Amino acid sequence: MRHNLRRARSRAAGRKIWAVIKANAYGHGIERAVLGFADADGLALIDFDEARRARAARWTGPILMLEGCFEAGDVAICRELDLGVVVHDESQLRMLEQAPAGPPIGVFVKVNTGMNRLGVEPSQLASVHARLVQCPAARLDGLTMHFANAERADRHAGPAAVNEQLARFEAACRGIDLPHSVSNSGALFLQPPLAEAWVRTGIALYGATPDVAHSAEHLGLRPVMRLTSELLAVRTIAAGEAVGYGSRFVAGGPTRIGVVACGYADGYPRHAPDGTPVAVDGTLVPIAGCVSMDLITVDLTAAPDARVGSPVELWGDQVPIDVVAKHCGTVGYELMCAVAPRVRVVAVD
């Protein structure tokens, strides 16, 4: 975590960094993220219980709630824990306007520039800004937006292109003198530096890539999470015999099959196809057969010395999580977040 934050700091070139630790720090644990990202300028997340955990873990710096307040009672929690919020629609603005007297809450206003998920419309920003200036419960800290296509090399290509979104944002913000926060991991690592005060980086801090065309290693990032196990059994099957539910894998000849103590109940994707790489004793071998709740079967042809108890890495240093994700038709983010509570976590400093 510390290494990846240093890489982000180098790319940020003077811009401050929000370390995004939403979804239990992408499955890595809020408390571990507070330690690993101790040198970040601020933390950004979504869940108020996780914000409380971050404070309990002795994070004293800024915390930004990326989706803002969900109900009026959240305003009191913001004051109690000293949280900043993103305001992205009318209901959240009214929560602040109707809040009881108390210390002002730091606010970043989010503008919808083409992502079309959250954010006030550009034409509404001036009015929202004016209302927040008059709101005793609010302290305006900045303006923000989110890129839809930061990983694209061509900044002009397609709908919601990088330059298109930037132009909309800059036009909407004209005349409002507040710091900006624009870049996510993709923009930070794959686009030229942008004029802003803060960047918000998430996936890169955990050692995965925001874009499959650029490996994490190429970006100078190191994997934070290793999902490991061992071989629970080894058996040899004859040509024509099948393995696992649905008999998806059928041996073309005598084949040694290793059985790994891990399955979809641990968070490994059930839909991983045959050929998805797994490291056994440091050698890459392919999945052979359907992933079940507690077990994964692999073809040990390339690892003839593998035996019961041999170490297995499902993803990590030897098998990049993005490679597993690509085989499974998903992204590393999903795999990280899906690791189940029953998986034992060993933190290494």
C-alpha positions as CSV (number, residue, x, y, z in Angstrom):
1,M,0.0,0.0,0.0
2,R,2.8,2.4,0.9
3,H,4.7,1.7,-2.3
4,N,1.6,2.3,-4.5
5,L,0.8,5.5,-2.6
6,R,4.3,6.7,-3.3
7,R,3.8,5.9,-7.0
8,A,0.5,7.9,-7.0
9,R,2.2,10.8,-5.2
10,S,4.9,10.8,-7.9
11,R,2.2,10.9,-10.7
12,A,0.2,13.5,-8.8
13,A,3.1,16.0,-9.1
14,G,2.1,18.3,-6.2
15,R,-1.6,17.6,-6.2
16,K,-3.1,16.3,-3.0
17,I,-4.4,12.7,-2.8
18,W,-7.7,11.3,-1.6
19,A,-7.0,7.6,-1.0
20,V,-10.3,5.9,-1.8
21,I,-11.1,3.2,0.7
22,K,-14.7,2.4,-0.1
23,A,-16.1,-1.1,0.0
24,N,-14.0,-2.0,3.0
25,A,-10.9,-0.7,1.2
26,Y,-11.7,-2.7,-1.9
27,G,-11.8,-5.8,0.3
28,H,-8.5,-5.1,2.1
29,G,-9.9,-3.8,5.4
30,I,-10.5,-0.2,6.6
31,E,-8.0,-0.6,9.5
32,R,-5.2,-1.9,7.3
33,A,-5.9,0.9,4.7
34,V,-5.6,3.5,7.5
35,L,-2.1,2.1,8.2
36,G,-1.0,1.6,4.6
37,F,-2.3,5.0,3.5
38,A,-1.2,7.0,6.5
39,D,0.7,9.4,4.3
40,A,-2.4,10.2,2.1
41,D,-3.8,13.7,2.3
42,G,-7.3,12.4,2.9
43,L,-9.5,9.3,2.7
44,A,-12.6,9.0,0.5
45,L,-15.3,6.4,1.0
46,I,-19.1,6.0,1.0
47,D,-20.3,4.1,4.1
48,F,-20.7,6.0,7.4
49,D,-20.0,2.9,9.4
50,E,-16.7,2.6,7.6
51,A,-15.9,6.3,8.2
52,R,-16.5,5.6,11.9
53,R,-14.0,2.7,11.7
54,A,-11.4,4.9,10.1
55,R,-11.7,7.4,12.9
56,A,-11.6,4.6,15.5
57,A,-8.4,3.4,13.7
58,R,-6.9,6.9,14.6
59,W,-7.2,8.5,11.2
60,T,-7.3,12.2,12.0
61,G,-7.1,13.7,8.6
62,P,-9.9,14.7,6.1
63,I,-12.5,12.2,5.2
64,L,-14.8,12.8,2.2
65,M,-18.0,10.9,1.8
66,L,-18.2,10.3,-2.0
67,E,-21.9,9.8,-2.3
68,G,-22.8,12.4,0.4
69,C,-25.6,12.1,3.0
70,F,-28.3,9.5,2.4
71,E,-30.7,10.8,5.1
72,A,-31.0,13.8,7.4
73,G,-29.4,12.0,10.3
74,D,-26.2,11.7,8.5
75,V,-25.6,15.4,8.9
76,A,-25.1,14.8,12.7
77,I,-22.7,12.0,12.0
78,C,-20.7,14.3,9.7
79,R,-20.4,16.8,12.5
80,E,-19.5,14.1,15.1
81,L,-16.8,12.5,13.0
82,D,-15.7,15.6,11.1
83,L,-16.6,14.3,7.7
84,G,-16.8,16.2,4.4
85,V,-19.5,15.3,1.9
86,V,-20.1,15.4,-1.8
87,V,-23.4,17.1,-2.8
88,H,-24.8,15.8,-6.0
89,D,-28.5,16.5,-6.0
90,E,-31.3,18.7,-4.6
91,S,-32.3,16.4,-1.7
92,Q,-28.8,16.5,-0.3
93,L,-28.7,20.3,-0.6
94,R,-32.0,20.5,1.3
95,M,-30.6,18.3,4.1
96,L,-27.9,20.9,4.7
97,E,-30.2,23.8,4.3
98,Q,-32.6,22.3,6.9
99,A,-29.9,21.1,9.3
100,P,-29.9,22.3,12.9
101,A,-27.4,24.8,14.0
102,G,-23.9,23.5,14.4
103,P,-20.4,23.5,12.9
104,P,-20.3,23.8,9.1
105,I,-19.6,20.6,7.0
106,G,-17.1,20.6,4.2
107,V,-18.7,20.2,0.8
108,F,-17.5,19.3,-2.6
109,V,-20.2,19.8,-5.3
110,K,-20.3,17.1,-7.9
111,V,-21.1,18.1,-11.5
112,N,-22.5,15.6,-14.1
113,T,-20.3,16.1,-17.1
114,G,-21.4,13.0,-19.1
115,M,-21.0,10.0,-16.8
116,N,-24.8,10.4,-16.2
117,R,-24.8,8.7,-12.8
118,L,-24.4,11.3,-10.0
119,G,-24.0,15.1,-10.1
120,V,-25.9,18.3,-10.6
121,E,-26.3,19.4,-14.2
122,P,-23.8,22.0,-15.4
123,S,-26.6,24.5,-15.8
124,Q,-27.6,24.1,-12.2
125,L,-24.1,24.6,-10.6
126,A,-24.2,28.3,-10.3
127,S,-27.6,28.1,-8.4
128,V,-26.4,25.3,-6.2
129,H,-23.2,27.2,-5.4
130,A,-25.2,30.3,-4.5
131,R,-27.4,28.4,-2.1
132,L,-24.5,26.7,-0.4
133,V,-22.7,30.0,0.1
134,Q,-25.8,31.1,2.0
135,C,-26.1,27.8,3.9
136,P,-24.7,28.0,7.5
137,A,-24.3,24.2,7.7
138,A,-22.0,24.1,4.6
139,R,-18.4,25.1,4.0
140,L,-17.6,25.0,0.3
141,D,-14.3,23.1,-0.2
142,G,-14.4,22.3,-3.9
143,L,-15.9,21.0,-7.1
144,T,-15.6,17.5,-8.5
145,M,-16.7,15.3,-11.4
146,H,-16.0,11.7,-12.5
147,F,-14.5,10.5,-15.8
148,A,-16.3,7.7,-17.8
149,N,-13.3,6.9,-20.1
150,A,-10.1,8.1,-18.4
151,E,-8.3,4.9,-19.6
152,R,-8.7,5.8,-23.3
153,A,-5.6,7.1,-25.0
154,D,-7.6,9.2,-27.4
155,R,-9.0,12.0,-25.3
156,H,-11.4,13.0,-28.0
157,A,-12.9,9.5,-28.9
158,G,-16.5,8.5,-28.3
159,P,-19.2,9.9,-26.1
160,A,-18.1,11.3,-22.8
161,A,-14.5,11.6,-24.0
162,V,-12.0,13.0,-21.5
163,N,-11.7,16.3,-23.3
164,E,-15.4,16.6,-23.7
165,Q,-16.1,16.1,-20.0
166,L,-13.3,18.5,-19.0
167,A,-14.7,21.2,-21.3
168,R,-18.2,20.8,-19.7
169,F,-16.7,20.9,-16.2
170,E,-14.6,24.0,-16.9
171,A,-17.5,25.8,-18.5
172,A,-19.8,25.0,-15.6
173,C,-17.2,26.1,-13.0
174,R,-16.3,29.3,-14.7
175,G,-16.5,32.2,-12.2
176,I,-16.6,29.9,-9.1
177,D,-13.2,30.1,-7.3
178,L,-13.0,26.7,-5.6
179,P,-10.4,23.8,-5.7
180,H,-11.1,21.1,-8.2
181,S,-10.9,17.3,-7.8
182,V,-11.1,15.5,-11.2
183,S,-8.7,12.6,-11.7
184,N,-9.4,9.0,-10.7
185,S,-6.8,6.3,-11.0
186,G,-7.2,6.1,-14.8
187,A,-6.7,9.8,-15.3
188,L,-3.8,10.0,-12.8
189,F,-1.8,7.2,-14.4
190,L,-2.9,7.3,-18.0
191,Q,-3.6,11.0,-18.8
192,P,-1.3,14.1,-18.7
193,P,-1.5,16.0,-15.4
194,L,-4.6,18.0,-15.0
195,A,-5.2,21.4,-13.3
196,E,-6.7,20.4,-10.0
197,A,-6.0,20.5,-6.3
198,W,-6.9,16.9,-5.4
199,V,-6.8,13.5,-7.2
200,R,-9.0,10.5,-6.1
201,T,-7.2,7.3,-6.6
202,G,-8.6,3.9,-5.7
203,I,-7.7,0.7,-7.7
204,A,-4.1,1.7,-8.3
205,L,-3.4,2.0,-4.6
206,Y,-4.2,-1.8,-4.3
207,G,-1.9,-2.8,-7.1
208,A,-4.3,-3.4,-9.9
209,T,-4.6,-1.5,-13.2
210,P,-7.4,0.9,-14.2
211,D,-7.0,-0.3,-17.8
212,V,-6.3,-3.8,-19.0
213,A,-4.1,-2.4,-21.8
214,H,-1.6,-1.3,-19.2
215,S,-0.5,-3.8,-16.7
216,A,-0.1,-2.8,-13.0
217,E,3.5,-3.8,-13.3
218,H,4.0,-1.5,-16.3
219,L,2.5,1.3,-14.2
220,G,5.0,0.6,-11.4
221,L,2.4,-0.8,-9.0
222,R,2.6,-3.8,-6.7
223,P,-0.2,-6.2,-5.8
224,V,-1.4,-5.7,-2.2
225,M,-3.6,-8.8,-2.0
226,R,-2.5,-12.4,-2.4
227,L,-5.2,-15.0,-2.4
228,T,-3.4,-18.3,-1.5
229,S,-4.2,-21.8,-0.5
230,E,-2.7,-25.3,-1.0
231,L,-3.3,-28.6,-2.7
232,L,-5.8,-30.7,-0.8
233,A,-5.5,-33.7,-3.0
234,V,-3.8,-35.0,-6.2
235,R,-5.1,-37.8,-8.4
236,T,-4.4,-39.1,-11.9
237,I,-7.3,-39.6,-14.3
238,A,-7.4,-41.6,-17.5
239,A,-8.1,-40.3,-21.0
240,G,-11.8,-39.6,-21.5
241,E,-12.5,-39.1,-17.7
242,A,-14.0,-35.9,-16.6
243,V,-13.6,-33.6,-13.6
244,G,-16.1,-31.7,-11.5
245,Y,-19.7,-30.6,-11.9
246,G,-21.0,-30.7,-15.4
247,S,-17.9,-32.7,-16.6
248,R,-16.7,-29.6,-18.3
249,F,-13.0,-30.7,-18.5
250,V,-12.4,-34.1,-20.2
251,A,-8.8,-35.4,-20.1
252,G,-7.2,-36.0,-23.5
253,G,-4.7,-38.5,-21.9
254,P,-3.5,-39.5,-18.5
255,T,-3.7,-36.3,-16.5
256,R,-2.7,-35.4,-12.9
257,I,-5.3,-33.3,-11.3
258,G,-4.7,-31.1,-8.3
259,V,-7.5,-30.1,-6.0
260,V,-7.1,-26.6,-4.4
261,A,-8.8,-25.7,-1.1
262,C,-10.6,-22.7,-2.4
263,G,-13.9,-22.0,-4.2
264,Y,-16.6,-19.6,-4.9
265,A,-17.6,-19.5,-1.2
266,D,-14.2,-17.9,-0.7
267,G,-14.8,-15.3,-3.4
268,Y,-13.1,-17.0,-6.3
269,P,-15.3,-16.5,-9.4
270,R,-17.4,-19.6,-10.2
271,H,-17.5,-18.7,-13.9
272,A,-13.6,-18.9,-14.2
273,P,-13.1,-20.9,-17.4
274,D,-10.7,-23.8,-18.1
275,G,-7.3,-22.3,-18.7
276,T,-7.5,-19.6,-16.1
277,P,-4.0,-19.5,-14.5
278,V,-3.1,-20.7,-11.0
279,A,0.4,-20.9,-9.6
280,V,1.3,-24.2,-7.9
281,D,4.7,-24.4,-6.4
282,G,5.6,-21.3,-8.4
283,T,4.5,-22.9,-11.7
284,L,1.5,-21.6,-13.7
285,V,-1.1,-24.3,-14.3
286,P,-4.6,-24.0,-15.8
287,I,-7.9,-24.5,-14.1
288,A,-9.5,-27.8,-15.3
289,G,-13.2,-28.1,-14.5
290,C,-15.9,-26.0,-12.9
291,V,-15.1,-24.1,-9.8
292,S,-17.2,-25.4,-6.9
293,M,-18.2,-23.9,-3.6
294,D,-15.0,-25.0,-1.7
295,L,-12.7,-26.5,-4.4
296,I,-10.9,-25.7,-7.6
297,T,-9.3,-28.4,-9.8
298,V,-6.2,-27.7,-11.9
299,D,-4.2,-29.6,-14.5
300,L,-0.8,-30.4,-13.0
301,T,0.9,-31.4,-16.2
302,A,3.3,-28.5,-16.0
303,A,4.0,-29.1,-12.3
304,P,5.0,-32.8,-12.1
305,D,6.5,-32.4,-8.5
306,A,3.4,-30.8,-7.0
307,R,1.9,-32.8,-4.1
308,V,-0.6,-32.5,-1.3
309,G,0.3,-29.4,0.7
310,S,2.0,-27.6,-2.2
311,P,1.4,-23.9,-2.0
312,V,-1.1,-22.3,-4.4
313,E,-1.5,-18.7,-5.4
314,L,-4.9,-17.8,-7.0
315,W,-3.8,-14.2,-7.5
316,G,-1.0,-12.0,-6.3
317,D,2.6,-11.7,-7.1
318,Q,2.8,-14.6,-9.6
319,V,-0.7,-14.4,-11.0
320,P,-1.8,-10.8,-11.5
321,I,-5.4,-10.3,-10.3
322,D,-6.1,-8.4,-13.6
323,V,-5.1,-11.6,-15.6
324,V,-7.6,-13.7,-13.6
325,A,-10.2,-11.0,-14.1
326,K,-9.6,-10.9,-17.8
327,H,-10.1,-14.6,-18.1
328,C,-13.3,-14.3,-16.1
329,G,-14.7,-11.3,-18.1
330,T,-14.6,-8.9,-15.2
331,V,-12.2,-6.5,-13.5
332,G,-9.8,-6.8,-10.6
333,Y,-12.0,-4.5,-8.5
334,E,-14.8,-7.1,-8.4
335,L,-12.4,-9.9,-7.4
336,M,-10.9,-7.9,-4.6
337,C,-14.3,-6.9,-3.2
338,A,-15.7,-10.4,-3.5
339,V,-13.3,-12.2,-1.1
340,A,-15.5,-13.8,1.5
341,P,-15.4,-13.2,5.3
342,R,-14.4,-16.8,5.9
343,V,-11.0,-16.2,4.2
344,R,-8.3,-15.7,6.9
345,V,-6.4,-12.5,6.4
346,V,-2.7,-12.3,7.3
347,A,-1.3,-8.8,7.2
348,V,2.3,-8.4,6.4
349,D,4.1,-5.1,7.1
